[in-house]
Amino acid sequence: MEDQKLKSLVIIGAGGHGLEVLWLARNMNKIQPTYKVIGFCDDNIDLKDSLIQGLPVLGTPESVAEAYDDSLFYHLGIGDNATRQKVAERVDSLGWQAETLIDPSAVVADDLIIGAGCYVGVCSNISPAATIGNHVIVHNQSSVGHDTDMADFSQVAPGGRVLGHVTIGNCGYLGSNSVVYPGKSVGSHAVLGACSFSISNIPDHSVAIGVPARLRSRPAPSKSILQ
């Protein structure tokens, strides 16, 4: 397939999650050539013009926008939820289009409603009647149950298990190998720690850890524990 028929994709963030985004895009290209990944954007000026897995770090999104038109597609290779939200606002203002990436090994229901800029990782699955917002991460080998609603910029870390009828608020975070019991909620900017099992609702801006998970902190609503 000629390059002009591929989507020009920029990965925002040249760190660890950015590498996983590149891996996923390349996995998709093996099945159906879709993307021409032109490089990474990153605010770290020390990385500019360096190569990561053969691709250049181009500079900040704003500096790259001066050299390209607004036909670029982008994906946020940023694991931190609150930071991902802030950077999305910057990049959207450039007129670039957020691209959802779903690994070929993932299994998603036909009736899935999913927003822009989402990451659905290797060997993950999303069940019927689920609704996924914008820039959500459903990470490698994790699962999202039926009738679950994940708000914008929320995340299920690798191995996480979200059971049916769960609600996850904006920037809510489920740690690796954590489990949320059916019908429960994880609030906005709330965190369920790794390997924890939540059988109760977790309020906004709170942290819960353990089996069963218990509240360990409840920051003031004006502050995000992820910032």
HUDA-V317726 format. One record per helix or strand. SS is the DSSP state (A for helix, B for strand). FROM is the first residue (numbers start at 1). LEN is the number of residues. If there is no record, write none. Layout:
BEGIN
<<SS,FROM,LEN> <SS,FROM,LEN>>
END
This chain:
BEGIN
<<A,3,3> <B,7,6> <A,16,16> <B,35,7> <A,45,3> <B,51,2> <B,55,3> <A,61,5> <B,73,4> <A,81,12> <B,97,2> <B,101,2> <B,107,2> <B,113,2> <B,119,2> <B,125,2> <B,131,2> <B,137,2> <B,143,2> <B,149,2> <B,155,2> <B,161,2> <B,167,2> <B,173,2> <B,179,2> <B,185,2> <B,191,2> <B,197,2> <B,202,1> <B,206,4> <B,211,1> <B,214,5>>
END
